[in-house]
Each structure stands twice: as structure tokens, then as C-alpha cells.
Amino acid sequence: MALRVYNTLTKQKEEFIPNEPGKVKIYVCGVTPYNHPHIGNARPFVTWDVFRRYLEHIGYDVYHVQNFTDVDDKIINTANSEGVTWNDIAQRYIKSYFEVMDKLNIKRAHIYPSVSAHMDDIIEMVKTLQDKGYAYEVNGDVYFNIEKFTDYGKLSGRSLEDMKAGARVDVDERKNHPMDFALWKSAKPGEPAWKSPWGDGRPGWHIECSAMSIKYLGQTFDFHGGGSDLIFPHHENEIAQSEACTGCSPFVRYWLHNGFITVNEEKMSKSLGNFFLVIDILKHYDPEILRFFILSTHYRSPLDFSDERLTEAARSLDRLKTAGVNLNELQSKIGQATSELSLAIREKAIQAKQEFLQAMDDDFNTAVAISIMFGLAKEINIFYNAVNQGENSFDAKTWEVLQHHYYEMADILGILRQECQTKTAENDLTEQLMKIIIDIRQQARQNKDWTTADYLRDQLATIGVVLEDSRQGVRWKQR
């Protein structure tokens, strides 16, 4: 089965065919760094991280570009309110972005271009659009004339007539059409400005992504993504100005957009008081839980955020972790002989991996892929119990097949990092120390010294270590 993706441009699933054989070029709209990243920011970056992981897994050479909009009204207003420079604010929250996204196990893009570092590229693109008759200047402001671009509206499905009829009464009378958008804005007091052929000023919002994506990925590239809120006007305007500038169509071959996030089934907004920063969420939940929560729903579907849903995600993730722990423990029980049960679970693991890949090939359906992982996790647990009860024997080949397929699926999703780790000297030392602590606690319990036993359990809990009783004895895991 070939990879098929839902293309916002064509409104249907299409087989993915790269622009260059064996290579995939991706541009994802990044953040405007005026505050710490919120849950709405996290979703597209987790989503595209999995897309990239999967594309690399199936053999593509991926080049991933993601921008920072470090020149923007919100940044300028925040800087002015704090009495610092716009760059101070931008750099502060770019640092915060990386701290948060690293915790969520998001691979770094290959390059993070910023607006302020690409002024020459942006100005050159605006000049080209003006020279070609697609842009016009009004008192130091430069606008894109959407009526000159005959395909305007092809991404969002909006017509010029509907847009004009729906425009506000107080539109800028200087513009040829109410929906003409700014490519360059003349300088205002208290704002950063750069020299240009139209006077001192700064770019409009949309031009930056076109200039930077074309610079690093070429006039046509494979994937462009972001949240559904960017389809119009941002991505619609990107298409218009890019294809008008280069004369090359399509600008992007596949447009992918993730769905909105609601909070307790209401739209997230600061005015409603349901606006959640990732750093605040991570004070209460492990980053892997938040990542797993995001991936548990198909990327195009709405995602409702609540404490209850995060708690549910934590329980579900624990089931996968338990299977991982059991799988790791099985390594010490490898023998020479094998049984029908061990041969059967090999086949189940191979089949599960095939079904997992089929789910990912169907528009990156992580929700179905995760359900397949749950199925294999259940089989691993059954197999583990049979081994411990002496009802099954298996050889190294069986364990290698299970371990390979289970953790390969986990790696594509970017989860189970702790369980995936191979044993190191440090890990071995940790295991030995934990065994000593557990033995001391068990001895205290046998002596009915509940004070010491409870103290050890509670102290371990404060550092995120949980003890679990099982028929095979006491095990520990880290939350």
C-alpha cells in the first residue's frame, strides 16, 4: 500500500509522489515568539514530527524547514510594555519553544529561518511582485493585488465575490480590493524598521513564509503544513504571492492541516480563560503523556483537551509501557528451545507491524496505529505471563522479533523512550540500587515494620518511582 495523504488543495486523499525521487521537502509554519508555546502550538509540531519520522522510516531523505516569525505586532507590543527590545522578547520565547518541544521529543527541524535574518530575500520578492504587476505601493505600503492572480481562493474554496461582499465597511479605501493584503508596511513610531525601496518599514505577515520556503526548498516542494486556522488567509496568500512571483505552479504539492483544539468542548481563547501553556501542563503531566494524547486522535479531527482526557491518556500509555517492561524482562529468560506459542507470537508481531504501516500509509492515521500497538501489547503480556508460569519456552529469535517490531512502532510515534533504552552501565547501577531498596522494603514488611516500608514507598513516589506488586514479585517503574 502506497502512502496516501489528504490534500487540502484538492479536498481528497492522494497517493504521495515526491517532487524528487527519494527526497521529501517539508515547510511547517512556526510560532510567533511573544509568549510560551500553548497546547494549540504543540499539536502541529507533534503531528509533523511523526510525519517526518514515518517518512524517514519508509526510506525518504527528509529536509524539514520551520520558521520563527520574530517580527510581529504581538512581539513589538510585548516588548514596548516591558521596556525591552523586540529581539529580547523573540529570543526569550524562541528559547522557551525549544525547551518545551525538546521535552515532547520533537526532532529539531534542519533549519529554523527567522524573518529578521531574511529581509533581503523578502524585499527582493516584493520587488519582483511589483515589477510583474501583482503588487502596488500606497504611501510606503505595498499590497498584493488579488484580482491579478486568477487562481486566488483555490486552497480555501472562497471566491472574490464572496470575499468582497463579506468585507467590513471600514476597509482601507486605499486598496484596490478589500482583501488585498500587505507585503510591506511603512514604519510607525516605536516599531523596528528596515530600509527598502518604499521607505523604512517591515514585512507583512504572509510574505515571510513564501520567501523563506522558496529560498530553502525551491519553487515547488512537497509538503506545507500548519493548523486549519492558517488555510485562510495565510496559506491562501502564500500560494498567490509565490506562484505569481516564480511563475511556477504548484507552489506546494500537498497541503496538510491539523484540526482545531477545544478545551472542554469550547474553543480555546484567552478571553474564555481556557488558554493553556505547555509549560503549565507539564507541571502536572509527563511530556510523553501529552504527546501520546495528541497522537491518539487523527490529526485532521478536532481534539478536545481536558484533565480527564489527559488522565485517560496516561492510563492508556501505562498499558503500552507495561508491555515494554515485560518485553525487556523477557530478555533474561531467553532459552534454546522454542514452542508453538512463541512461533505464533512472532507471526502476530510481524502482522501487527504490517497493519501499523498500513494505518500510517492511510493519511498518517496515528489513532488506528496506536490501537494496533495495544493489540500487540496485549499479546506480549499474555506471552510474558505464560513464560513466567513455565508454560512456554522461546529462543533469542522470538525475543528479537518482538522487541524489533514493538519498539519500531513506538519510535515512529516517538513514545516509550525510557522502555526503548538499551541497558547501559548507569541503567544497570540503577537496577541494582532499586533491587536493594525493594529488598529492604520487603524485609520491613515481613517484620511488620510498616513505618519503614511506607516511608520508602512514599520517598520513591516523590521522585516519580512507583512500586508495583505482581505474581512475579515487586517491580518498579518511573512515571
N, C-alpha and C positions, 0 to 999 in steps of 0.2 A: 504494500500500500504506500503510495507516494504522499508526501506532506501536502495537506490542503489547508488553506487559511481563508478566513472571512475578510474580504477586501471591502472596506468602507466605500471605496470609489465605485465599485461595480455592484455593491449590495448583494454579493453572493460568495460562496466558497469557491476557491480556485486552486488548482494544483500550483504549488510553488515551483517556479523555474527561475533560477538566479540569472541576473544580468550577465555575469561572467561565470562560466562553469567552475564549480568547486569553491566559489567565493561568495560571501554574503556581506553586504554593507548595510549598516543599521544607523539611523539617526533617531534619537529619542529626545523630546523636549524636556529640558531640565528645570530646575527650580529658579525662582526669583529669590535670592538670599536676603530677605529682610526680616526673617524670623526662623525659629527652629522648624524642621520639617514636621508636617502633620500627617495624620493617618491617610488623608487623601493623596499626599505625595508618595507615601510608601507603596501604595498599590501598584502604580505603573512601573516603579523601579524593581519591585519583586517580580512582577509579571515578566518584564523584559529580561530580567536576569535568567529566568527559567527558559524563555525562548532561546536566549543565547546559548545556555548550557545544552539545550537539546540539539540545536543546530550544530554545535561543535561535536556533540556525541555522535551524530549521524555523518560526520566527516567533513563538514564545511569549515573553511578558513574564514572566521568571522572578524570583521572590523567594526567596532562599536564606538560611535561618537555621541556625546551627550553634552549639551551646553549649560552654561550658567548665564542667566540674564542679570548681569551685575550693574546695569544702568537702567533704572526704572523709577517711576514716580514713588512707589512704596518705599524703595530704598532711600531715596532723596528725602522723603518726608520723615522717615525714621531717624536719619542722620541729623536733620535740622532740629528735630525735637530733642535729641540727645546732645546736640552741640559738638558732633564729631563729623568726619568726612564720610561721603558716600562709600568710599573704598573701605573705611574701617568697618562699616556695617556689613558690606558684602563679604569681606574676608572673615569676619566673625562667624557668619552663618554658613559660609562655604565649609569652614572647619566643622561646624555643627553637623552639616549634611553628611560629611564623610564619617564622623564618629557614629552617627546613627545607622547609616547604611552598612557600614562595616559590621556592626553588631547583628544586623539582619542577614549577614552572609551574602551580600550582594557583590558580585565581582566588579571591580573597577572598570569603567569604560577605558578604551585605549587612549582616548584624548578627551579633555574637557575644555573646549574653547569658550572664551568669555567675550561678551560684547566689547568691553573696553579695550581688549587686545586685538580687535579686528575692525577698527574704524576705517582703515584704508580700504579693506575689502568691501565694507558696507557702502562707503561713499562711492567707490567705483561702480558698484552695482546700481545705485540710484542714478548716477550719471548716465549709465548705459540705458536704463529705462527711459530717462528723459530724452536722450538722443534718438531713441526709437519711437518716440511719440506716445509712450504709455504713461508718462508722468508729466506733471506741470507744477510750476512754482507759483506760490502766492505769498508775497512779503516774507520770504525766508523759509516758508514751509513748503515741502514738496509732497504732493499727493499722487497716488496711483489712480488712473482713470479706469474704473472697472468696465465701463462701456466699450473701451477699446479692446478688451480681452473677451472674445466671443464665447469662450467656454466657462466664464465666471459662474459659479454655482454648481459645478458638476460634482463636487465632493459632497456638499450638504444637501443638494437637490433643491436649492432655493432659486427662484427666478428674479431677475432685476425688477420686474414689475411689482412683484410681491414685496420685495425689499423696499422699494421706493414708497409704496402705499403704506407700509408699516413703519416708516421712518418717523421720528419725533418731529414735532412742529418747530422746535428750536434748533434745527440742524444748522451747521455752519454754512451760511449763504455764499461763502467764497468757493465752495466746492461745486464741481460740475454735476455730481450725483451725490445724494445724501450718504451713500455707502462708500464713496471714495475714501481710502484710508491713507494715513500719514506714513511716508517713507522717511522723511526728515523733518524735525521740529526745530524752529528757531529758538534761540536761547532765551531763558527767562531769568530774572534775578534770583540768586540763591541756588541755581542749578549748575551742575557740571556741564561744560560745553567743549566742543571740538571744532576746529576750523574746517570749513567746507566751501565749495563753490557758491553756496547760497547764504553764506554767512555763518557765524558761530551757532552751533546747535548740537543736537544729539539725534540718534535714530528713533524712528517709530518702532513699535513692538515687533511687527511681523518680519521686517526685512532682515533682522539679525540671523534668524534660523536659515533663511534661504542662502545668505552669503556664506555662512559657516559650513552648512552641509555641502554646498557645491564645491567649496574650497577643498574639503577633506574627502568627499565621496564621489565627486563628479557630477555631471549634468543630469545623469539618470542613475538612481541607485535602488536597492531592493526594498527595504522596509523603512517606514517612518511611523512613529507611534507616539502615544500620549493618551490622556484621558478623553472621554467623549465630549467634555466641555470645550475641547480645543478644535473640534471639527469646524465650527464656525464661531468667529471669523478667522481664527489664527491659521489653521491649516488650509482653509479655502484661499486665503490671501497669499499664503506661501506658494501654492500652485500657480496662481495668477502671475505673481511677480517673477517667479523662477522661470516658468515656461515662456513668458514674454521676454525676459532678459536673454535667455540662451537660445530660444527658438527650437528647443528640444522638448519633445513630449513622448512619454510621460516623464514628469519630474521624478515621481516615485512610482514604483510598480505595484507595491502593496501597502495600503494604509490600514493599520491595525489600531483599534481604540478600545481601551478598557472601560467597563461600566462605572457608574457613579457609586459612591459610598454614602449610605444613610446611617443615621445614629438613632437607634430605637425606632426605626422606620420613618424618621423625619430627615429632611435634607440637612446636612451638616453646615452650620454657619455660626459665625461669632455672635451675631445678634440673638440667636436662639440659645446661646450658652452651651452648645454641644460640639464645640470645636476642640479636638484632642490632638495634642502634640505627641509625637512618638516618644520623646524622652520621658514624658509623664506616664505613658502606657507602660514603658519598660521598667518603671519603678515597681510595678506590681506583677508584671508578666515577663517570663523569659523571652528573649527576642525570637527564639525558634518557634514559640507558640504563636506569636504574631505573624510570622512568615507562613506557618502552616495554616493559620486561619485564613489568610488572604488567598492561598492556593486551593483551599477546599471548595471554592466556588469558581465556576468557569469565568474567565477573565472578562467576557463581554456582558455577564449578568450583573445586576445590582448586587451590592454587598452590604448587608446590614450589620453595623458594628454595635456591640453591647458587651457588658461584662459577662452576661450569661453565655453569649456565643463564644467569647474567649475562653471561658471556663470549660465549655464543651469541647473546644478545640484542644485544650490542654489534656483533657481526659483521652481524647482520640489519639493524640500524639503519643501519650504514655503507652498506649497499646502497641504502637509501632516500636517504641523504644524497648519495651519488654521483650518483644521478639528479637530485637537486636542483641540484647543482653543474653538471651537464651542461645542465640546463634553463636555468640562469642564463647560462651561456656562450653558449647558442644566441641570446640576445637580440642579441648583437653581430653575428650572421650573418644577420639578417632581410633579405630582399630584396623584390623586387616581384612576381616570378613565383611560381607555386605548382606543385606536382606531384601526381600521383595518390597518392604515398606520404604527402605532407603532408595531403591531404584525408582519407586513410584514418586517420591518427593522430588527427585531430580527432574523428572518429566514435568511435574507441576510447576517447579521453579522456571523451567525453560518456557512452558506455556504462559505463565504469568508475565514473564518479560516480553514475550511477543504481544500479548494483549495490552500491556503497558505502552509499548511503542505504537500500537495501533491507535490507542487513545490519544497519544501525543500527536500523531500524524493527523488526527481529526481536529484541526484548529487548536492545537495545544490544550487539549481537554484535561487539565490537571485534576479536576474533580473525579472523573472516571479513573484516571491513572492512580489516584490515591486509593480509591475503592479496591482496585486490583492489588495494591500493596497490602491492604488489610486482609484480603483473601490469602495471600502468601504468608503473612504474619501468623494467621490462624494455623496454617499447616505447619509452620516452623514450631509453634508452641505445642501442637499435638505430637510432633516428631520428638521434640525435646523431652516431653513427659514420658513417651514410650521408651526412650533411651535410658532415662533415669530409673525406670521401673524394670529395667533389664529385659524388655520385650523387643528390643531392636538392636541390631549391630550395623555399623556403617564404616566405610573407608574414607580416606582423605578426599577422593574424587567427589563423593557426595557432599562433604562439607564445602569444598571449593566451589561447586556449582551453586549451592545455596548462598554462600557468602558473596560470590561474584554478582549474582543476579539481584539479590536483595539490596545490596549497597550501591549497585549501579543505578537502580531506580531511585534510591534515596539521594544519590549525588546529583542526578538530573534535577530533582526537586530542591536540592540544597538543604536537606534536612538530615537529622541523625548524625551530626558531625562528631559528637562525643563517641557514639557507638561505632562509627566508621574508623575511628583512630586505631592504627596498629599499635601493638604494645611496644613501649619504649622502656628504658631503664627507670625513668621517672614514674611512668604508669605502674611498673612492677613494684616500685617502692611504695606507691600509694596503696596498691592492693595489699601489700604486706602489713602496712600500718593499720589499714582498715580491718584486716583479719585480727590483729592484736586487740584493737578496740572492741570488736564484736565479741571476741573470746572473753574479754574482761567483763563485758556486759552480761554475757550468757552465764558466766560464773556467779556474778552478783545476783542474777535472777534465781539461779539454783539455790543460793544461800538465803533467798528471800530478802536480799538487801535492795529493796525497791527504790530507796533514795538514790543509791549509786546508779542503778540501772536506768532510772528515769532521767537522772542528770546527764548521763552520757547520750541518751537518745535526744534530749532537748538541746544539748550543746551542738550535736551534729546537725540538728534541724536548723539552728541559727546560721549555719554556713551552707545551707542548701543540700545537706545529705540526708536521705530518707532511708530508714531500715525497713525491710520487708520480710515477713516470715513466710516460708514456703515449706512444702513437704521435704525439700532437699536441704533445709536449713535457713539461716538468715542471710539475705543478700542486701546490698546497698546500691543506691543509685543517686545521682546528682540531679536536682531539679534545674 
